[in-house]
Structure formats: structure tokens, C-alpha cells
Amino acid sequence: MSKDKKDKIPRLFDGSVDELTKPSKKKAGREDLKKVKKQKTLYISLDVNRKLIELYGDEGRRQSIIVEDSVNLYYYLKKAIGEKNFDELMSAVRREDPEFLREYISKFKL
């Protein structure tokens, strides 16, 4: 084996097993959840992907912000109007008819 290939082999951890299994000595303070970046893996349909791309183009914003706004909207609507009304609203949304949805939302007297 040439010397170049030998240098490219990663070195193994040479510490003890205890160091691997003990919690870190860093203070486990609560970090602001809105500032911590988390990896998002979304499995979405092609139709939802098309809608996300359209929103991204219209809004001129990062996709992650659009997804976070969507999750916040979903979460707080569900909390605000209750489980039954939320399920009815989601069935109206799934019809994918903006006019029907406008009429349905007007019943809420916003």
C-alpha cells in the first residue's frame, strides 16, 4: 500500500469506553427553540411539492420559513377552534376549491 493511501485512513477513537458513554460535561441549558436549526426531512406528494415551489416563488422566502409558518398555522388553528371544527376545516381544504373554502371560512365570522 502506498504511503498516500495509508495517510488517508481515519484514525480510530483512542479514548476509553467511559468517555463515550458518559454525558458531556457541558451545561445542559435550555436553548431557544426558535434559534436552533434542526434538520427537516419531509415526505410530501408531488402536488404538495408543486404548491410549495409556487409559494416559494410568490413569497420570495426560504422554504424552511414557509414550512414553519404552515406548521404554526396548523397547530394554533387546531388549538383555537377545537378538534371537531378543525377536522371539518381540513375536509374543506382537501376539496382544493378556493371559493368553497372562502364561503366556509366566512361562517367563522373572522
N, C-alpha and C positions, 0 to 999 in steps of 0.2 A: 504494500500500500504506500502511495506516495506521501510525502510529508504534508502537502496541502490538504489532502483528504483527512489526514489524521487531526489536523488543527480544527477542522470544521465539525468534528463530533462534539456534541454538547456534553458538558461536564455534569455528572450526577450530583445530587444533593449529598453533602458530606457531613451534615449535622445529625443530631440524634432524633430518634422517633418522637421523643417527648416534645421537641420543638415543633414538630409537625402537628401534634395532636392537642397541644395547649392553646387556649385562646390568646390572641395577640395582647400585648401589654398596652395598646392604645386605649385611650379613654373612649368608652362606648357612648358618647354623647348623641343625643337625638339631632339629626341633621334636618335642615329644612327640606321637606319632601318636594317642594316645587323647584328646588335648585339642583337636586340630584338627578343626574342623567341616567336613565335606565334603558336597556335595550328593549326594543319592541319587536315582537315577531307577530305579524298579523296574517292570518289565513283568511283571505277575502275572495269573494267571487269576482269574475271579470267585470261584471256590471258595476259593482261597488268600486272597483279599481278605476273604471272609466269616470264615475262620479267624483272620486277623489282627485283625479287628474284635472277634471273640469273645475272643481273648487279651487284647486291649487293655482290654476291659471287665472281664475276670476279674482281671487283674493290676493295673489302675489305674495303668499306666505309660505313658510315651511310646512311640509306635510305633517310633521310632528305636532305643530301647534293646532292644525285643523283637527287632528285625531284627538288631542287633549280637550279641545273645546267640545267636540262631539261627545266624548265620554262624560264631561261635566254636565252637558245638557241632558243627556240620558239619565244620569244619576240623580240630578236635582229635580227633574221633571217627575221621575218615579217617586221621589220622596214627597214632592209637593202635592201631586194630585192623587196619590194612592195607587195601589196595585190594580184594582179593577179598572179605573179610568185610564191608567197608563196602558193596560192591555188593549183597551178599546182604541186608544190613540194610535198605538203601534199597528193595529189591524188596519186603521185608516191610512197610515203611512205606507204600509205594504201594498196598498192598491196602486201606488205610484201615480196618483191623479191629483195634481196641484189644486185644481178647482174644488174637488171634493174635500180636500184637506182644509182649504180656506174656509169653506162652509162649516166644516166640523169644528174647527178652532174658534170660529165666531160664536159658537154656542157657549164657550167658556167665559165670555164677557171679559176679555182682557182689556 
